[in-house]
Amino acid sequence: MNKWLRGWSIFIFSIGGIVILLIFGAGFSLFNYKASLIPDEKEEEKVISQAEQYIQEKYPTMKYEISHVLYDSDDQYPDFEYAAMILNTETQKTFKVYENKNTKQIEDDITIQEEAKFIEQLRPKVHSYITKKFGEPESISFTPTYHTRGTPTLNIRLNNRKEEVNEEMFQSFIDYLQHELNVEHTYVNFLYDNETEGWSTEF
């Protein structure tokens, strides 16, 4: 009987210990999670100082205000953890200034915003041209500079067979991009229906 009670007691204490450890672990995890949502004041002060110096050097005539610091607590932005949110008081446009985690350089996202806007304006015009000259494409995709870290890319997969497209047709599209849509620099890739080869060029 004593052996049975002793065994039962050990079992109860073991279970109790496990439960306590689980509760402690859950509480510790919750505490760490909540702590991760609170921005570091020193990091906020640092990014504000960096932003002020950066704007003075790159945009010396700009009139601006720093509205607040954006803290990326849930990893939405791949390039930064803290960013100063800047309001251009003349244009009323906002942009971010931050230290790039990869390059360790201070930069802003004005170019990114402008390129994204340009691509959105470009997309329907490219689709219209391709549809008119080649028929409805299978897909059109734009990969901007801030994703490629180099040359922006325009990939177009046509529903045409290889023999239905020639170099002159491809070059006419390149001319349209350069002279009608004012695209300065990109890599263009045409792929035929069910083909891995096609026409491509960079300008």
C-alpha positions in Angstrom: 0.0 0.0 0.0 2.8 2.4 0.9 4.5 1.6 -2.3 1.3 2.3 -4.2 0.9 5.7 -2.4 4.5 6.6 -2.9 4.2 5.8 -6.6 1.0 7.8 -6.9 2.5 10.7 -5.1 5.5 10.7 -7.5 3.1 10.7 -10.4 1.0 13.6 -9.1 4.1 15.7 -8.3 5.5 14.9 -11.8 2.3 16.0 -13.5 2.1 19.1 -11.3 5.7 20.0 -12.1 5.0 19.6 -15.9 1.9 21.8 -15.6 3.8 24.5 -13.7 6.6 24.4 -16.3 4.1 24.7 -19.1 2.4 27.7 -17.4 5.7 29.3 -16.7 6.9 28.8 -20.3 3.6 30.2 -21.7 3.8 33.2 -19.5 7.5 33.8 -20.4 6.7 33.5 -24.1 3.7 35.9 -23.8 5.9 38.4 -21.9 8.6 38.2 -24.6 6.0 38.6 -27.3 4.5 41.7 -25.7 8.0 43.1 -25.1 8.8 42.6 -28.8 5.9 44.9 -29.7 7.3 47.8 -27.7 9.8 50.0 -29.7 13.2 50.8 -28.4 13.4 54.5 -27.5 17.1 54.6 -28.3 16.5 53.1 -31.7 13.8 55.6 -32.4 16.1 58.5 -31.4 18.8 57.0 -33.6 16.7 56.8 -36.8 15.3 60.4 -36.2 18.9 61.7 -36.0 19.9 59.7 -39.1 16.9 61.0 -41.0 17.6 64.6 -40.2 21.2 64.4 -41.3 20.2 62.4 -44.4 17.6 64.9 -45.6 19.9 67.9 -44.9 22.5 66.2 -47.2 20.3 64.8 -49.9 17.4 67.2 -50.0 18.8 70.4 -48.5 16.0 72.7 -49.7 13.2 70.4 -48.6 10.8 71.6 -46.0 9.7 68.7 -43.9 8.4 67.3 -40.6 9.1 64.0 -38.9 5.6 62.8 -38.0 6.6 59.6 -36.2 8.8 56.5 -36.2 7.5 53.4 -37.8 8.5 50.2 -35.8 8.3 47.0 -37.9 7.4 44.7 -35.1 5.9 42.0 -37.4 8.5 42.0 -40.1 6.4 43.5 -42.9 9.4 45.3 -44.3 12.5 43.4 -45.4 14.8 46.4 -45.4 14.4 48.0 -42.0 13.1 47.6 -38.4 12.8 51.4 -37.7 12.0 54.1 -40.2 11.4 57.8 -39.7 8.1 58.9 -41.4 8.7 62.2 -43.2 6.1 64.7 -44.4 7.2 67.0 -47.2 5.2 70.1 -46.0 5.2 71.6 -49.5 3.9 68.6 -51.5 2.1 67.0 -48.5 3.7 63.7 -49.6 5.1 61.2 -47.1 8.1 58.9 -47.4 10.3 56.8 -45.1 14.0 57.2 -44.2 15.8 54.3 -42.7 19.0 52.3 -42.3 18.9 49.4 -44.8 19.5 46.2 -42.8 21.3 44.6 -45.7 23.5 47.5 -47.0 23.8 49.4 -43.7 23.2 52.6 -45.7 20.7 55.3 -45.0 18.1 55.5 -47.7 14.6 56.6 -48.5 11.7 55.1 -50.4 10.9 58.0 -52.7 12.3 56.2 -55.7 10.4 53.1 -54.7 7.1 55.0 -54.5 7.8 56.7 -57.9 8.7 53.4 -59.6 5.6 51.6 -58.1 3.4 54.4 -59.4 5.1 54.4 -62.8 4.6 50.6 -63.2 0.9 50.9 -62.3 0.5 53.5 -65.0 2.5 51.4 -67.4 0.7 48.1 -66.9 -2.6 48.8 -68.7 -0.8 50.5 -71.6 1.6 47.5 -72.1 -1.4 45.1 -71.9 -3.3 47.1 -74.5 -0.4 47.2 -76.9 0.4 43.5 -76.6 -3.3 42.5 -77.0 -3.6 44.7 -80.1 -0.4 43.4 -81.7 -0.2 39.8 -80.5 -3.6 38.9 -79.0 -4.4 38.4 -75.4 -1.2 37.5 -73.5 -1.0 34.6 -71.1 0.7 36.8 -68.5 2.5 40.1 -68.0 4.7 40.6 -65.0 6.8 43.6 -63.8 9.6 43.1 -61.4 10.7 46.5 -60.1 14.3 47.6 -59.2 13.7 47.4 -55.5 12.9 43.7 -55.8 15.7 42.7 -58.2 18.3 45.0 -56.6 19.4 45.7 -60.1 17.6 46.0 -63.5 13.8 46.1 -63.5 12.3 43.3 -65.5 9.3 43.0 -67.8 8.3 39.4 -68.6 5.6 38.7 -71.1 4.3 35.3 -72.0 2.4 35.2 -75.2 -0.2 32.8 -76.4 1.5 33.0 -79.9 3.6 30.3 -81.4 7.3 31.0 -82.2 6.7 31.4 -85.9 4.1 34.0 -85.3 6.5 36.5 -83.8 9.6 38.0 -85.5 12.4 40.4 -84.6 10.7 43.4 -86.2 7.6 42.9 -84.1 9.7 42.6 -80.9 11.8 45.7 -81.8 8.6 47.7 -82.4 7.5 46.9 -78.9 10.9 48.0 -77.5 10.6 51.3 -79.5 7.1 51.7 -78.0 8.5 51.3 -74.5 11.3 53.7 -75.0 9.7 56.4 -77.1 6.0 56.3 -76.3 6.0 55.2 -72.6 9.4 56.8 -71.8 10.8 53.7 -70.1 14.5 54.4 -69.6 16.0 51.2 -68.4 14.6 47.6 -68.2 15.1 44.0 -69.2 12.4 42.8 -71.5 11.7 39.1 -72.0 9.1 37.6 -74.5 8.2 34.0 -74.1 6.1 32.1 -76.6 3.3 29.7 -75.8 4.7 26.5 -74.3 8.2 27.5 -75.2 11.2 28.3 -72.9 12.9 30.4 -75.5 11.9 33.8 -76.9 13.1 37.3 -77.6 14.9 39.3 -74.9 16.9 42.5 -74.6 18.1 45.0 -72.1 18.2 48.8 -72.7 
